[in-house]
Amino acid sequence: MDKMKQQVGYRDLVDFPAATKETVDWYLENPPVAGGEEEQQLSDAFDYDGEDQFLAAYDDFARRCAQIEYTDVEYRHQYEHPKKPGDSATGSH
């Protein structure tokens, strides 16, 4: 896109947030027909109930994982980042 903007002066007629809102509004007013052309071309069953169930299960999984407490675990980056040659991650030689 940068090359098109620089070389031929391309610019979006509608900015991204506005275009996204327009697209969502259009699909809400014109939902794809189940089994129709859009679904077949995209290979997407538009199973919104199934997708909602998946997202709810994923959110529950993430919430439960975040509640797991680990003891005696020190989190640190796996690669050392010494400040000067010869230093270790803890700052000693």
PDB file of N, CA, C and O in Angstrom:
ATOM      1  N   MET A   1       0.815  -1.192   0.000  1.00  0.00           N
ATOM      2  CA  MET A   1       0.000   0.000   0.000  1.00  0.00           C
ATOM      3  C   MET A   1       0.862   1.260   0.000  1.00  0.00           C
ATOM      4  O   MET A   1       0.521   2.256  -0.639  1.00  0.00           O
ATOM      5  N   ASP A   2       1.982   1.208   0.723  1.00  0.00           N
ATOM      6  CA  ASP A   2       2.842   2.396   0.765  1.00  0.00           C
ATOM      7  C   ASP A   2       3.337   2.775  -0.626  1.00  0.00           C
ATOM      8  O   ASP A   2       3.376   3.953  -0.982  1.00  0.00           O
ATOM      9  N   LYS A   3       3.714   1.763  -1.409  1.00  0.00           N
ATOM     10  CA  LYS A   3       4.204   2.032  -2.757  1.00  0.00           C
ATOM     11  C   LYS A   3       3.110   2.679  -3.605  1.00  0.00           C
ATOM     12  O   LYS A   3       3.379   3.627  -4.343  1.00  0.00           O
ATOM     13  N   MET A   4       1.889   2.178  -3.507  1.00  0.00           N
ATOM     14  CA  MET A   4       0.780   2.772  -4.265  1.00  0.00           C
ATOM     15  C   MET A   4       0.509   4.204  -3.814  1.00  0.00           C
ATOM     16  O   MET A   4       0.213   5.079  -4.627  1.00  0.00           O
ATOM     17  N   LYS A   5       0.616   4.426  -2.514  1.00  0.00           N
ATOM     18  CA  LYS A   5       0.377   5.777  -1.998  1.00  0.00           C
ATOM     19  C   LYS A   5       1.453   6.740  -2.485  1.00  0.00           C
ATOM     20  O   LYS A   5       1.147   7.868  -2.870  1.00  0.00           O
ATOM     21  N   GLN A   6       2.711   6.301  -2.469  1.00  0.00           N
ATOM     22  CA  GLN A   6       3.822   7.161  -2.870  1.00  0.00           C
ATOM     23  C   GLN A   6       3.866   7.390  -4.372  1.00  0.00           C
ATOM     24  O   GLN A   6       4.053   8.521  -4.822  1.00  0.00           O
ATOM     25  N   GLN A   7       3.696   6.329  -5.152  1.00  0.00           N
ATOM     26  CA  GLN A   7       3.900   6.431  -6.590  1.00  0.00           C
ATOM     27  C   GLN A   7       2.683   6.940  -7.355  1.00  0.00           C
ATOM     28  O   GLN A   7       2.832   7.668  -8.337  1.00  0.00           O
ATOM     29  N   VAL A   8       1.499   6.573  -6.923  1.00  0.00           N
ATOM     30  CA  VAL A   8       0.316   6.987  -7.695  1.00  0.00           C
ATOM     31  C   VAL A   8      -0.685   7.794  -6.877  1.00  0.00           C
ATOM     32  O   VAL A   8      -1.759   8.140  -7.368  1.00  0.00           O
ATOM     33  N   GLY A   9      -0.331   8.093  -5.631  1.00  0.00           N
ATOM     34  CA  GLY A   9      -1.189   8.941  -4.811  1.00  0.00           C
ATOM     35  C   GLY A   9      -2.463   8.273  -4.314  1.00  0.00           C
ATOM     36  O   GLY A   9      -3.461   8.941  -4.045  1.00  0.00           O
ATOM     37  N   TYR A  10      -2.421   6.941  -4.193  1.00  0.00           N
ATOM     38  CA  TYR A  10      -3.597   6.239  -3.698  1.00  0.00           C
ATOM     39  C   TYR A  10      -3.935   6.706  -2.293  1.00  0.00           C
ATOM     40  O   TYR A  10      -3.051   6.998  -1.488  1.00  0.00           O
ATOM     41  N   ARG A  11      -5.237   6.771  -2.012  1.00  0.00           N
ATOM     42  CA  ARG A  11      -5.692   7.034  -0.642  1.00  0.00           C
ATOM     43  C   ARG A  11      -7.021   6.335  -0.451  1.00  0.00           C
ATOM     44  O   ARG A  11      -7.799   6.198  -1.395  1.00  0.00           O
ATOM     45  N   ASP A  12      -7.280   5.895   0.762  1.00  0.00           N
ATOM     46  CA  ASP A  12      -8.556   5.262   1.077  1.00  0.00           C
ATOM     47  C   ASP A  12      -9.650   6.319   1.048  1.00  0.00           C
ATOM     48  O   ASP A  12      -9.461   7.424   1.558  1.00  0.00           O
ATOM     49  N   LEU A  13     -10.781   5.991   0.461  1.00  0.00           N
ATOM     50  CA  LEU A  13     -11.911   6.919   0.457  1.00  0.00           C
ATOM     51  C   LEU A  13     -12.600   6.948   1.816  1.00  0.00           C
ATOM     52  O   LEU A  13     -13.197   7.950   2.209  1.00  0.00           O
ATOM     53  N   VAL A  14     -12.502   5.819   2.525  1.00  0.00           N
ATOM     54  CA  VAL A  14     -13.105   5.701   3.856  1.00  0.00           C
ATOM     55  C   VAL A  14     -12.027   5.130   4.775  1.00  0.00           C
ATOM     56  O   VAL A  14     -11.368   4.154   4.418  1.00  0.00           O
ATOM     57  N   ASP A  15     -11.838   5.731   5.962  1.00  0.00           N
ATOM     58  CA  ASP A  15     -10.795   5.216   6.852  1.00  0.00           C
ATOM     59  C   ASP A  15     -11.199   3.845   7.406  1.00  0.00           C
ATOM     60  O   ASP A  15     -12.371   3.470   7.368  1.00  0.00           O
ATOM     61  N   PHE A  16     -10.221   3.112   7.916  1.00  0.00           N
ATOM     62  CA  PHE A  16     -10.434   1.724   8.319  1.00  0.00           C
ATOM     63  C   PHE A  16     -11.539   1.561   9.357  1.00  0.00           C
ATOM     64  O   PHE A  16     -12.406   0.708   9.169  1.00  0.00           O
ATOM     65  N   PRO A  17     -11.554   2.342  10.455  1.00  0.00           N
ATOM     66  CA  PRO A  17     -12.630   2.153  11.434  1.00  0.00           C
ATOM     67  C   PRO A  17     -14.022   2.390  10.837  1.00  0.00           C
ATOM     68  O   PRO A  17     -14.958   1.646  11.130  1.00  0.00           O
ATOM     69  N   ALA A  18     -14.155   3.414  10.009  1.00  0.00           N
ATOM     70  CA  ALA A  18     -15.459   3.701   9.398  1.00  0.00           C
ATOM     71  C   ALA A  18     -15.842   2.599   8.410  1.00  0.00           C
ATOM     72  O   ALA A  18     -17.001   2.188   8.363  1.00  0.00           O
ATOM     73  N   ALA A  19     -14.875   2.117   7.620  1.00  0.00           N
ATOM     74  CA  ALA A  19     -15.149   1.055   6.659  1.00  0.00           C
ATOM     75  C   ALA A  19     -15.561  -0.225   7.382  1.00  0.00           C
ATOM     76  O   ALA A  19     -16.468  -0.924   6.931  1.00  0.00           O
ATOM     77  N   THR A  20     -14.905  -0.535   8.493  1.00  0.00           N
ATOM     78  CA  THR A  20     -15.258  -1.726   9.260  1.00  0.00           C
ATOM     79  C   THR A  20     -16.680  -1.618   9.789  1.00  0.00           C
ATOM     80  O   THR A  20     -17.453  -2.573   9.705  1.00  0.00           O
ATOM     81  N   LYS A  21     -17.028  -0.452  10.334  1.00  0.00           N
ATOM     82  CA  LYS A  21     -18.391  -0.235  10.847  1.00  0.00           C
ATOM     83  C   LYS A  21     -19.411  -0.364   9.728  1.00  0.00           C
ATOM     84  O   LYS A  21     -20.452  -0.995   9.910  1.00  0.00           O
ATOM     85  N   GLU A  22     -19.128   0.223   8.578  1.00  0.00           N
ATOM     86  CA  GLU A  22     -20.047   0.129   7.438  1.00  0.00           C
ATOM     87  C   GLU A  22     -20.241  -1.326   7.019  1.00  0.00           C
ATOM     88  O   GLU A  22     -21.358  -1.753   6.726  1.00  0.00           O
ATOM     89  N   THR A  23     -19.145  -2.083   6.994  1.00  0.00           N
ATOM     90  CA  THR A  23     -19.221  -3.489   6.592  1.00  0.00           C
ATOM     91  C   THR A  23     -20.062  -4.289   7.578  1.00  0.00           C
ATOM     92  O   THR A  23     -20.928  -5.064   7.172  1.00  0.00           O
ATOM     93  N   VAL A  24     -19.810  -4.102   8.873  1.00  0.00           N
ATOM     94  CA  VAL A  24     -20.579  -4.819   9.899  1.00  0.00           C
ATOM     95  C   VAL A  24     -22.054  -4.445   9.797  1.00  0.00           C
ATOM     96  O   VAL A  24     -22.923  -5.317   9.837  1.00  0.00           O
ATOM     97  N   ASP A  25     -22.334  -3.155   9.665  1.00  0.00           N
ATOM     98  CA  ASP A  25     -23.730  -2.710   9.544  1.00  0.00           C
ATOM     99  C   ASP A  25     -24.399  -3.347   8.329  1.00  0.00           C
ATOM    100  O   ASP A  25     -25.550  -3.778   8.410  1.00  0.00           O
ATOM    101  N   TRP A  26     -23.683  -3.408   7.201  1.00  0.00           N
ATOM    102  CA  TRP A  26     -24.255  -3.990   5.994  1.00  0.00           C
ATOM    103  C   TRP A  26     -24.579  -5.467   6.206  1.00  0.00           C
ATOM    104  O   TRP A  26     -25.651  -5.935   5.819  1.00  0.00           O
ATOM    105  N   TYR A  27     -23.636  -6.211   6.830  1.00  0.00           N
ATOM    106  CA  TYR A  27     -23.894  -7.635   7.065  1.00  0.00           C
ATOM    107  C   TYR A  27     -25.019  -7.857   8.066  1.00  0.00           C
ATOM    108  O   TYR A  27     -25.749  -8.842   7.955  1.00  0.00           O
ATOM    109  N   LEU A  28     -25.176  -6.968   9.040  1.00  0.00           N
ATOM    110  CA  LEU A  28     -26.298  -7.092   9.974  1.00  0.00           C
ATOM    111  C   LEU A  28     -27.621  -6.881   9.251  1.00  0.00           C
ATOM    112  O   LEU A  28     -28.615  -7.539   9.560  1.00  0.00           O
ATOM    113  N   GLU A  29     -27.633  -5.966   8.290  1.00  0.00           N
ATOM    114  CA  GLU A  29     -28.850  -5.697   7.519  1.00  0.00           C
ATOM    115  C   GLU A  29     -29.050  -6.709   6.389  1.00  0.00           C
ATOM    116  O   GLU A  29     -30.176  -6.903   5.930  1.00  0.00           O
ATOM    117  N   ASN A  30     -27.978  -7.351   5.939  1.00  0.00           N
ATOM    118  CA  ASN A  30     -28.029  -8.290   4.809  1.00  0.00           C
ATOM    119  C   ASN A  30     -27.277  -9.572   5.162  1.00  0.00           C
ATOM    120  O   ASN A  30     -26.247  -9.868   4.556  1.00  0.00           O
ATOM    121  N   PRO A  31     -27.778 -10.334   6.132  1.00  0.00           N
ATOM    122  CA  PRO A  31     -27.029 -11.536   6.540  1.00  0.00           C
ATOM    123  C   PRO A  31     -26.926 -12.538   5.399  1.00  0.00           C
ATOM    124  O   PRO A  31     -27.867 -12.698   4.622  1.00  0.00           O
ATOM    125  N   PRO A  32     -25.774 -13.220   5.296  1.00  0.00           N
ATOM    126  CA  PRO A  32     -25.616 -14.231   4.255  1.00  0.00           C
ATOM    127  C   PRO A  32     -26.640 -15.364   4.441  1.00  0.00           C
ATOM    128  O   PRO A  32     -26.986 -15.721   5.568  1.00  0.00           O
ATOM    129  N   VAL A  33     -27.101 -15.901   3.357  1.00  0.00           N
ATOM    130  CA  VAL A  33     -28.044 -17.007   3.392  1.00  0.00           C
ATOM    131  C   VAL A  33     -27.305 -18.290   3.749  1.00  0.00           C
ATOM    132  O   VAL A  33     -26.258 -18.587   3.175  1.00  0.00           O
ATOM    133  N   ALA A  34     -27.846 -19.047   4.692  1.00  0.00           N
ATOM    134  CA  ALA A  34     -27.225 -20.318   5.074  1.00  0.00           C
ATOM    135  C   ALA A  34     -27.112 -21.210   3.849  1.00  0.00           C
ATOM    136  O   ALA A  34     -28.101 -21.446   3.154  1.00  0.00           O
ATOM    137  N   GLY A  35     -25.910 -21.706   3.584  1.00  0.00           N
ATOM    138  CA  GLY A  35     -25.661 -22.558   2.434  1.00  0.00           C
ATOM    139  C   GLY A  35     -25.529 -21.792   1.134  1.00  0.00           C
ATOM    140  O   GLY A  35     -25.378 -22.397   0.072  1.00  0.00           O
ATOM    141  N   GLY A  36     -25.585 -20.467   1.198  1.00  0.00           N
ATOM    142  CA  GLY A  36     -25.557 -19.636   0.009  1.00  0.00           C
ATOM    143  C   GLY A  36     -24.166 -19.449  -0.573  1.00  0.00           C
ATOM    144  O   GLY A  36     -23.200 -20.087  -0.154  1.00  0.00           O
ATOM    145  N   GLU A  37     -24.093 -18.549  -1.558  1.00  0.00           N
ATOM    146  CA  GLU A  37     -22.861 -18.326  -2.316  1.00  0.00           C
ATOM    147  C   GLU A  37     -21.693 -17.904  -1.422  1.00  0.00           C
ATOM    148  O   GLU A  37     -20.587 -18.425  -1.564  1.00  0.00           O
ATOM    149  N   GLU A  38     -21.932 -16.962  -0.501  1.00  0.00           N
ATOM    150  CA  GLU A  38     -20.833 -16.490   0.361  1.00  0.00           C
ATOM    151  C   GLU A  38     -20.265 -17.623   1.189  1.00  0.00           C
ATOM    152  O   GLU A  38     -19.050 -17.789   1.297  1.00  0.00           O
ATOM    153  N   GLU A  39     -21.179 -18.415   1.782  1.00  0.00           N
ATOM    154  CA  GLU A  39     -20.747 -19.529   2.620  1.00  0.00           C
ATOM    155  C   GLU A  39     -19.944 -20.547   1.802  1.00  0.00           C
ATOM    156  O   GLU A  39     -18.931 -21.062   2.276  1.00  0.00           O
ATOM    157  N   GLN A  40     -20.387 -20.832   0.592  1.00  0.00           N
ATOM    158  CA  GLN A  40     -19.688 -21.796  -0.248  1.00  0.00           C
ATOM    159  C   GLN A  40     -18.325 -21.269  -0.700  1.00  0.00           C
ATOM    160  O   GLN A  40     -17.344 -22.012  -0.706  1.00  0.00           O
ATOM    161  N   GLN A  41     -18.262 -19.993  -1.076  1.00  0.00           N
ATOM    162  CA  GLN A  41     -16.992 -19.431  -1.534  1.00  0.00           C
ATOM    163  C   GLN A  41     -15.967 -19.349  -0.415  1.00  0.00           C
ATOM    164  O   GLN A  41     -14.777 -19.572  -0.639  1.00  0.00           O
ATOM    165  N   LEU A  42     -16.424 -19.031   0.786  1.00  0.00           N
ATOM    166  CA  LEU A  42     -15.518 -18.871   1.922  1.00  0.00           C
ATOM    167  C   LEU A  42     -15.268 -20.178   2.665  1.00  0.00           C
ATOM    168  O   LEU A  42     -14.398 -20.241   3.534  1.00  0.00           O
ATOM    169  N   SER A  43     -16.027 -21.226   2.329  1.00  0.00           N
ATOM    170  CA  SER A  43     -15.959 -22.493   3.076  1.00  0.00           C
ATOM    171  C   SER A  43     -16.160 -22.225   4.564  1.00  0.00           C
ATOM    172  O   SER A  43     -15.450 -22.770   5.408  1.00  0.00           O
ATOM    173  N   ASP A  44     -17.133 -21.383   4.867  1.00  0.00           N
ATOM    174  CA  ASP A  44     -17.447 -21.005   6.241  1.00  0.00           C
ATOM    175  C   ASP A  44     -18.929 -21.238   6.450  1.00  0.00           C
ATOM    176  O   ASP A  44     -19.763 -20.653   5.758  1.00  0.00           O
ATOM    177  N   ALA A  45     -19.252 -22.087   7.398  1.00  0.00           N
ATOM    178  CA  ALA A  45     -20.648 -22.444   7.628  1.00  0.00           C
ATOM    179  C   ALA A  45     -21.437 -21.340   8.324  1.00  0.00           C
ATOM    180  O   ALA A  45     -22.643 -21.490   8.519  1.00  0.00           O
ATOM    181  N   PHE A  46     -20.803 -20.249   8.698  1.00  0.00           N
ATOM    182  CA  PHE A  46     -21.478 -19.166   9.412  1.00  0.00           C
ATOM    183  C   PHE A  46     -22.282 -19.720  10.587  1.00  0.00           C
ATOM    184  O   PHE A  46     -23.430 -19.336  10.808  1.00  0.00           O
ATOM    185  N   ASP A  47     -21.667 -20.614  11.324  1.00  0.00           N
ATOM    186  CA  ASP A  47     -22.322 -21.225  12.486  1.00  0.00           C
ATOM    187  C   ASP A  47     -22.062 -20.348  13.706  1.00  0.00           C
ATOM    188  O   ASP A  47     -21.204 -20.647  14.537  1.00  0.00           O
ATOM    189  N   TYR A  48     -22.813 -19.271  13.793  1.00  0.00           N
ATOM    190  CA  TYR A  48     -22.569 -18.284  14.839  1.00  0.00           C
ATOM    191  C   TYR A  48     -22.809 -18.860  16.231  1.00  0.00           C
ATOM    192  O   TYR A  48     -22.071 -18.545  17.165  1.00  0.00           O
ATOM    193  N   ASP A  49     -23.834 -19.703  16.380  1.00  0.00           N
ATOM    194  CA  ASP A  49     -24.075 -20.315  17.690  1.00  0.00           C
ATOM    195  C   ASP A  49     -22.887 -21.186  18.099  1.00  0.00           C
ATOM    196  O   ASP A  49     -22.440 -21.140  19.245  1.00  0.00           O
ATOM    197  N   GLY A  50     -22.378 -21.981  17.150  1.00  0.00           N
ATOM    198  CA  GLY A  50     -21.213 -22.818  17.435  1.00  0.00           C
ATOM    199  C   GLY A  50     -19.989 -21.980  17.762  1.00  0.00           C
ATOM    200  O   GLY A  50     -19.231 -22.308  18.675  1.00  0.00           O
ATOM    201  N   GLU A  51     -19.795 -20.881  17.004  1.00  0.00           N
ATOM    202  CA  GLU A  51     -18.647 -20.001  17.260  1.00  0.00           C
ATOM    203  C   GLU A  51     -18.766 -19.342  18.628  1.00  0.00           C
ATOM    204  O   GLU A  51     -17.770 -19.198  19.338  1.00  0.00           O
ATOM    205  N   ASP A  52     -19.990 -18.936  19.005  1.00  0.00           N
ATOM    206  CA  ASP A  52     -20.195 -18.347  20.327  1.00  0.00           C
ATOM    207  C   ASP A  52     -19.885 -19.355  21.426  1.00  0.00           C
ATOM    208  O   ASP A  52     -19.278 -19.005  22.438  1.00  0.00           O
ATOM    209  N   GLN A  53     -20.303 -20.610  21.232  1.00  0.00           N
ATOM    210  CA  GLN A  53     -20.010 -21.652  22.219  1.00  0.00           C
ATOM    211  C   GLN A  53     -18.507 -21.885  22.321  1.00  0.00           C
ATOM    212  O   GLN A  53     -17.971 -22.047  23.417  1.00  0.00           O
ATOM    213  N   PHE A  54     -17.828 -21.902  21.172  1.00  0.00           N
ATOM    214  CA  PHE A  54     -16.376 -22.088  21.167  1.00  0.00           C
ATOM    215  C   PHE A  54     -15.693 -20.962  21.941  1.00  0.00           C
ATOM    216  O   PHE A  54     -14.830 -21.213  22.782  1.00  0.00           O
ATOM    217  N   LEU A  55     -16.084 -19.717  21.651  1.00  0.00           N
ATOM    218  CA  LEU A  55     -15.458 -18.578  22.334  1.00  0.00           C
ATOM    219  C   LEU A  55     -15.732 -18.599  23.827  1.00  0.00           C
ATOM    220  O   LEU A  55     -14.853 -18.257  24.618  1.00  0.00           O
ATOM    221  N   ALA A  56     -16.939 -18.995  24.230  1.00  0.00           N
ATOM    222  CA  ALA A  56     -17.255 -19.085  25.658  1.00  0.00           C
ATOM    223  C   ALA A  56     -16.386 -20.152  26.327  1.00  0.00           C
ATOM    224  O   ALA A  56     -15.878 -19.941  27.428  1.00  0.00           O
ATOM    225  N   ALA A  57     -16.217 -21.296  25.662  1.00  0.00           N
ATOM    226  CA  ALA A  57     -15.372 -22.361  26.217  1.00  0.00           C
ATOM    227  C   ALA A  57     -13.920 -21.908  26.292  1.00  0.00           C
ATOM    228  O   ALA A  57     -13.225 -22.189  27.268  1.00  0.00           O
ATOM    229  N   TYR A  58     -13.463 -21.203  25.253  1.00  0.00           N
ATOM    230  CA  TYR A  58     -12.088 -20.700  25.247  1.00  0.00           C
ATOM    231  C   TYR A  58     -11.879 -19.684  26.372  1.00  0.00           C
ATOM    232  O   TYR A  58     -10.874 -19.740  27.081  1.00  0.00           O
ATOM    233  N   ASP A  59     -12.817 -18.764  26.535  1.00  0.00           N
ATOM    234  CA  ASP A  59     -12.706 -17.773  27.611  1.00  0.00           C
ATOM    235  C   ASP A  59     -12.675 -18.450  28.974  1.00  0.00           C
ATOM    236  O   ASP A  59     -11.904 -18.054  29.848  1.00  0.00           O
ATOM    237  N   ASP A  60     -13.515 -19.473  29.160  1.00  0.00           N
ATOM    238  CA  ASP A  60     -13.531 -20.209  30.423  1.00  0.00           C
ATOM    239  C   ASP A  60     -12.199 -20.915  30.639  1.00  0.00           C
ATOM    240  O   ASP A  60     -11.655 -20.904  31.743  1.00  0.00           O
ATOM    241  N   PHE A  61     -11.673 -21.534  29.576  1.00  0.00           N
ATOM    242  CA  PHE A  61     -10.370 -22.211  29.660  1.00  0.00           C
ATOM    243  C   PHE A  61      -9.272 -21.227  30.055  1.00  0.00           C
ATOM    244  O   PHE A  61      -8.471 -21.511  30.946  1.00  0.00           O
ATOM    245  N   ALA A  62      -9.234 -20.072  29.395  1.00  0.00           N
ATOM    246  CA  ALA A  62      -8.202 -19.068  29.684  1.00  0.00           C
ATOM    247  C   ALA A  62      -8.333 -18.564  31.121  1.00  0.00           C
ATOM    248  O   ALA A  62      -7.331 -18.369  31.808  1.00  0.00           O
ATOM    249  N   ARG A  63      -9.574 -18.354  31.573  1.00  0.00           N
ATOM    250  CA  ARG A  63      -9.798 -17.884  32.949  1.00  0.00           C
ATOM    251  C   ARG A  63      -9.315 -18.929  33.953  1.00  0.00           C
ATOM    252  O   ARG A  63      -8.655 -18.586  34.934  1.00  0.00           O
ATOM    253  N   ARG A  64      -9.640 -20.207  33.713  1.00  0.00           N
ATOM    254  CA  ARG A  64      -9.216 -21.262  34.631  1.00  0.00           C
ATOM    255  C   ARG A  64      -7.699 -21.427  34.622  1.00  0.00           C
ATOM    256  O   ARG A  64      -7.101 -21.671  35.670  1.00  0.00           O
ATOM    257  N   CYS A  65      -7.076 -21.300  33.464  1.00  0.00           N
ATOM    258  CA  CYS A  65      -5.608 -21.400  33.390  1.00  0.00           C
ATOM    259  C   CYS A  65      -4.947 -20.264  34.160  1.00  0.00           C
ATOM    260  O   CYS A  65      -3.933 -20.475  34.826  1.00  0.00           O
ATOM    261  N   ALA A  66      -5.510 -19.069  34.076  1.00  0.00           N
ATOM    262  CA  ALA A  66      -4.941 -17.913  34.765  1.00  0.00           C
ATOM    263  C   ALA A  66      -5.023 -18.073  36.287  1.00  0.00           C
ATOM    264  O   ALA A  66      -4.272 -17.427  37.018  1.00  0.00           O
ATOM    265  N   GLN A  67      -5.927 -18.926  36.764  1.00  0.00           N
ATOM    266  CA  GLN A  67      -6.095 -19.117  38.204  1.00  0.00           C
ATOM    267  C   GLN A  67      -5.135 -20.156  38.780  1.00  0.00           C
ATOM    268  O   GLN A  67      -5.049 -20.306  39.999  1.00  0.00           O
ATOM    269  N   ILE A  68      -4.424 -20.863  37.932  1.00  0.00           N
ATOM    270  CA  ILE A  68      -3.487 -21.880  38.413  1.00  0.00           C
ATOM    271  C   ILE A  68      -2.295 -21.182  39.068  1.00  0.00           C
ATOM    272  O   ILE A  68      -1.654 -20.321  38.466  1.00  0.00           O
ATOM    273  N   GLU A  69      -2.013 -21.569  40.309  1.00  0.00           N
ATOM    274  CA  GLU A  69      -0.893 -20.971  41.029  1.00  0.00           C
ATOM    275  C   GLU A  69       0.306 -21.908  40.975  1.00  0.00           C
ATOM    276  O   GLU A  69       0.207 -23.091  41.299  1.00  0.00           O
ATOM    277  N   TYR A  70       1.421 -21.363  40.564  1.00  0.00           N
ATOM    278  CA  TYR A  70       2.664 -22.126  40.538  1.00  0.00           C
ATOM    279  C   TYR A  70       3.523 -21.665  41.704  1.00  0.00           C
ATOM    280  O   TYR A  70       3.645 -20.468  41.966  1.00  0.00           O
ATOM    281  N   THR A  71       4.115 -22.624  42.397  1.00  0.00           N
ATOM    282  CA  THR A  71       4.996 -22.278  43.509  1.00  0.00           C
ATOM    283  C   THR A  71       6.427 -22.597  43.110  1.00  0.00           C
ATOM    284  O   THR A  71       6.679 -23.490  42.301  1.00  0.00           O
ATOM    285  N   ASP A  72       7.334 -21.872  43.678  1.00  0.00           N
ATOM    286  CA  ASP A  72       8.767 -22.077  43.446  1.00  0.00           C
ATOM    287  C   ASP A  72       9.142 -22.003  41.962  1.00  0.00           C
ATOM    288  O   ASP A  72      10.015 -22.740  41.503  1.00  0.00           O
ATOM    289  N   VAL A  73       8.491 -21.126  41.227  1.00  0.00           N
ATOM    290  CA  VAL A  73       8.816 -20.922  39.825  1.00  0.00           C
ATOM    291  C   VAL A  73       9.276 -19.485  39.647  1.00  0.00           C
ATOM    292  O   VAL A  73       8.564 -18.541  39.988  1.00  0.00           O
ATOM    293  N   GLU A  74      10.471 -19.339  39.111  1.00  0.00           N
ATOM    294  CA  GLU A  74      10.986 -17.996  38.849  1.00  0.00           C
ATOM    295  C   GLU A  74      10.917 -17.765  37.342  1.00  0.00           C
ATOM    296  O   GLU A  74      11.584 -18.445  36.563  1.00  0.00           O
ATOM    297  N   TYR A  75      10.099 -16.796  36.949  1.00  0.00           N
ATOM    298  CA  TYR A  75       9.980 -16.495  35.530  1.00  0.00           C
ATOM    299  C   TYR A  75      11.096 -15.555  35.106  1.00  0.00           C
ATOM    300  O   TYR A  75      11.313 -14.513  35.725  1.00  0.00           O
ATOM    301  N   ARG A  76      11.800 -15.932  34.047  1.00  0.00           N
ATOM    302  CA  ARG A  76      12.828 -15.074  33.482  1.00  0.00           C
ATOM    303  C   ARG A  76      12.945 -15.398  32.007  1.00  0.00           C
ATOM    304  O   ARG A  76      12.556 -16.476  31.558  1.00  0.00           O
ATOM    305  N   HIS A  77      13.473 -14.474  31.280  1.00  0.00           N
ATOM    306  CA  HIS A  77      13.651 -14.664  29.846  1.00  0.00           C
ATOM    307  C   HIS A  77      14.654 -15.778  29.614  1.00  0.00           C
ATOM    308  O   HIS A  77      15.647 -15.883  30.334  1.00  0.00           O
ATOM    309  N   GLN A  78      14.401 -16.611  28.612  1.00  0.00           N
ATOM    310  CA  GLN A  78      15.282 -17.753  28.390  1.00  0.00           C
ATOM    311  C   GLN A  78      16.653 -17.385  27.847  1.00  0.00           C
ATOM    312  O   GLN A  78      17.571 -18.203  27.890  1.00  0.00           O
ATOM    313  N   TYR A  79      16.806 -16.180  27.343  1.00  0.00           N
ATOM    314  CA  TYR A  79      18.103 -15.731  26.845  1.00  0.00           C
ATOM    315  C   TYR A  79      18.641 -14.650  27.774  1.00  0.00           C
ATOM    316  O   TYR A  79      17.894 -13.786  28.234  1.00  0.00           O
ATOM    317  N   GLU A  80      19.925 -14.706  28.041  1.00  0.00           N
ATOM    318  CA  GLU A  80      20.525 -13.698  28.910  1.00  0.00           C
ATOM    319  C   GLU A  80      20.643 -12.368  28.171  1.00  0.00           C
ATOM    320  O   GLU A  80      20.857 -12.332  26.959  1.00  0.00           O
ATOM    321  N   HIS A  81      20.502 -11.303  28.906  1.00  0.00           N
ATOM    322  CA  HIS A  81      20.655  -9.955  28.351  1.00  0.00           C
ATOM    323  C   HIS A  81      21.646  -9.166  29.214  1.00  0.00           C
ATOM    324  O   HIS A  81      21.262  -8.241  29.931  1.00  0.00           O
ATOM    325  N   PRO A  82      22.909  -9.541  29.136  1.00  0.00           N
ATOM    326  CA  PRO A  82      23.903  -8.844  29.967  1.00  0.00           C
ATOM    327  C   PRO A  82      24.075  -7.393  29.528  1.00  0.00           C
ATOM    328  O   PRO A  82      23.846  -7.045  28.370  1.00  0.00           O
ATOM    329  N   LYS A  83      24.480  -6.565  30.472  1.00  0.00           N
ATOM    330  CA  LYS A  83      24.704  -5.139  30.196  1.00  0.00           C
ATOM    331  C   LYS A  83      26.058  -4.896  29.543  1.00  0.00           C
ATOM    332  O   LYS A  83      26.231  -3.933  28.795  1.00  0.00           O
ATOM    333  N   LYS A  84      27.032  -5.787  29.832  1.00  0.00           N
ATOM    334  CA  LYS A  84      28.346  -5.644  29.228  1.00  0.00           C
ATOM    335  C   LYS A  84      28.950  -7.027  29.014  1.00  0.00           C
ATOM    336  O   LYS A  84      28.553  -7.972  29.695  1.00  0.00           O
ATOM    337  N   PRO A  85      29.880  -7.172  28.108  1.00  0.00           N
ATOM    338  CA  PRO A  85      30.480  -8.488  27.827  1.00  0.00           C
ATOM    339  C   PRO A  85      30.989  -9.148  29.098  1.00  0.00           C
ATOM    340  O   PRO A  85      31.624  -8.506  29.935  1.00  0.00           O
ATOM    341  N   GLY A  86      30.703 -10.433  29.231  1.00  0.00           N
ATOM    342  CA  GLY A  86      31.172 -11.210  30.393  1.00  0.00           C
ATOM    343  C   GLY A  86      30.154 -11.294  31.517  1.00  0.00           C
ATOM    344  O   GLY A  86      30.284 -12.149  32.392  1.00  0.00           O
ATOM    345  N   ASP A  87      29.134 -10.420  31.519  1.00  0.00           N
ATOM    346  CA  ASP A  87      28.120 -10.470  32.558  1.00  0.00           C
ATOM    347  C   ASP A  87      27.110 -11.577  32.239  1.00  0.00           C
ATOM    348  O   ASP A  87      26.886 -11.910  31.075  1.00  0.00           O
ATOM    349  N   SER A  88      26.509 -12.135  33.281  1.00  0.00           N
ATOM    350  CA  SER A  88      25.437 -13.099  33.082  1.00  0.00           C
ATOM    351  C   SER A  88      24.114 -12.368  33.273  1.00  0.00           C
ATOM    352  O   SER A  88      24.101 -11.166  33.539  1.00  0.00           O
ATOM    353  N   ALA A  89      23.018 -13.074  33.141  1.00  0.00           N
ATOM    354  CA  ALA A  89      21.691 -12.456  33.290  1.00  0.00           C
ATOM    355  C   ALA A  89      21.504 -11.906  34.697  1.00  0.00           C
ATOM    356  O   ALA A  89      20.732 -10.967  34.893  1.00  0.00           O
ATOM    357  N   THR A  90      22.205 -12.481  35.689  1.00  0.00           N
ATOM    358  CA  THR A  90      22.061 -12.011  37.061  1.00  0.00           C
ATOM    359  C   THR A  90      23.030 -10.859  37.360  1.00  0.00           C
ATOM    360  O   THR A  90      23.027 -10.302  38.458  1.00  0.00           O
ATOM    361  N   GLY A  91      23.838 -10.522  36.389  1.00  0.00           N
ATOM    362  CA  GLY A  91      24.755  -9.393  36.575  1.00  0.00           C
ATOM    363  C   GLY A  91      26.129  -9.775  37.103  1.00  0.00           C
ATOM    364  O   GLY A  91      26.991  -8.908  37.249  1.00  0.00           O
ATOM    365  N   SER A  92      26.353 -11.057  37.394  1.00  0.00           N
ATOM    366  CA  SER A  92      27.666 -11.477  37.902  1.00  0.00           C
ATOM    367  C   SER A  92      28.468 -12.113  36.776  1.00  0.00           C
ATOM    368  O   SER A  92      27.900 -12.492  35.752  1.00  0.00           O
ATOM    369  N   HIS A  93      29.786 -12.236  36.952  1.00  0.00           N
ATOM    370  CA  HIS A  93      30.665 -12.824  35.937  1.00  0.00           C
ATOM    371  C   HIS A  93      30.652 -14.311  35.987  1.00  0.00           C
ATOM    372  O   HIS A  93      31.339 -14.961  35.198  1.00  0.00           O
TER     373      HIS A  93
END
